[in-house]
Amino acid sequence: MQEFDQAMQHLEGKYEFMTSDHSYVSRKHEEDKVIIFERGDLVFVFNFHWSNSYFDYRVGCFKPGKYKIVLDSDDGLFGGFSRLDHDAEYFTADWPHDNRPCSFSVYAPSRTAVVYAPAGAEDE
C-alpha cells in the first residue's frame, strides 16, 4: 500500500488531476462492476469484478489522440499480476461512447484500477 500511495502522490504531482476543474463520470456499470471517469487529462478505469476481466472494453473520453498507462494497480510493484503492457498505446477513434466524443478500447483485468494519460503528457 505504501508503494501505491507514493505512486498516487507522484501522479498528482505530475498531472495535478486532483485540482483540475474537469471531472466527468462516464460509466457506472453495475453488472460489469466497472467505473470509468475523467479527472483533468486522465482517464480512470476501475474494474471491481472479482473474476471477470474484459477484453476490448470501450472507454469514452473527451480528448482525442493516443493514450498510455500511467498507473496500474495490477503492477507487480504493488503485488499485482502484471497483466498489462505498459508499452502499449491506445488510439482514440471518432466513435462517441458514454456521452463522450471519442473512445478507445482497453483490456480491463479483474480487480484493477488503471489510469491512462494522453501520450506526450508523461514527458511534460
C-alpha positions in Angstrom: 0.0 0.0 0.0 2.9 2.4 0.7 4.2 1.9 -2.8 0.8 2.6 -4.3 0.3 5.6 -2.1 3.7 7.0 -3.3 2.7 6.3 -6.9 -0.6 8.2 -6.5 1.2 11.2 -5.0 3.7 11.1 -7.9 0.8 11.0 -10.3 -0.9 14.0 -8.7 2.4 15.9 -8.7 2.9 15.3 -12.4 -0.7 15.7 -13.7 -2.4 17.8 -11.0 -5.6 15.9 -11.6 -7.0 16.5 -8.0 -7.1 20.2 -8.5 -8.4 20.1 -12.1 -11.8 21.6 -12.9 -12.5 18.9 -15.4 -14.3 15.9 -13.9 -16.7 13.5 -15.6 -18.1 10.1 -14.7 -18.9 8.4 -18.0 -19.7 4.9 -16.8 -21.1 3.2 -13.7 -22.0 -0.3 -14.9 -23.4 -2.4 -12.0 -23.3 -5.8 -13.9 -19.8 -5.4 -15.2 -18.7 -3.8 -11.9 -16.8 -1.1 -13.9 -16.5 2.7 -13.2 -14.9 5.0 -15.7 -14.2 8.6 -15.1 -12.1 11.5 -16.3 -10.2 13.8 -13.9 -8.1 16.5 -15.6 -6.5 14.9 -18.6 -6.5 11.4 -17.1 -8.9 8.6 -17.7 -9.5 6.2 -14.8 -10.8 2.7 -15.4 -11.8 0.6 -12.3 -12.9 -3.0 -12.7 -14.2 -4.2 -9.4 -15.4 -7.5 -10.6 -13.9 -10.3 -8.6 -13.5 -12.7 -11.6 -14.4 -11.1 -14.9 -11.7 -9.4 -17.0 -12.8 -7.6 -20.1 -11.0 -7.5 -23.5 -11.7 -4.7 -25.9 -13.7 -2.7 -23.3 -14.8 0.6 -24.8 -13.8 3.7 -22.9 -15.3 7.0 -23.7 -13.1 10.1 -23.4 -13.1 13.8 -24.1 -9.6 14.3 -25.7 -8.8 12.6 -28.9 -5.3 11.1 -29.6 -3.0 8.5 -28.2 -3.1 7.3 -24.5 -0.7 5.4 -22.4 -0.9 3.7 -19.0 0.5 5.9 -16.2 -0.7 3.9 -13.2 -1.8 0.3 -12.9 -2.8 -1.3 -9.6 -2.0 -4.7 -11.2 1.7 -3.9 -11.4 4.0 -6.4 -9.7 5.4 -3.5 -7.6 2.0 -3.3 -5.9 1.6 -7.1 -5.5 -0.4 -7.5 -8.7 -0.2 -10.0 -11.6 1.3 -7.6 -14.2 -1.3 -8.4 -16.8 -1.0 -5.1 -18.7 1.7 -4.0 -21.2 2.9 -0.6 -20.1 4.4 0.0 -23.6 1.1 -0.4 -25.3 -0.5 2.6 -26.9 -4.2 3.2 -27.1 -5.5 5.3 -30.0 -8.9 7.0 -29.9 -11.5 6.7 -32.6 -14.1 9.3 -33.6 -16.6 6.9 -32.1 -18.7 8.5 -29.4 -19.3 6.4 -26.3 -20.9 7.0 -22.9 -21.7 10.6 -23.9 -18.1 11.3 -24.7 -17.0 12.5 -28.2 -14.3 9.8 -28.8 -13.3 6.4 -27.3 -10.6 3.7 -27.2 -10.6 0.1 -26.2 -8.6 -1.4 -23.3 -8.1 -4.7 -21.5 -9.6 -4.3 -18.0 -8.4 -7.1 -15.8 -10.5 -8.1 -12.8 -9.9 -6.2 -9.5 -7.8 -3.4 -11.0 -7.6 0.3 -11.2 -5.8 1.7 -14.3 -5.1 5.3 -15.2 -4.5 6.5 -18.8 -2.9 9.8 -19.8 -2.6 11.4 -23.2 0.7 10.3 -24.7 3.3 13.0 -24.6 1.8 14.3 -21.4 4.2 12.0 -19.5 7.2 13.9 -20.9 6.0 17.3 -19.7 
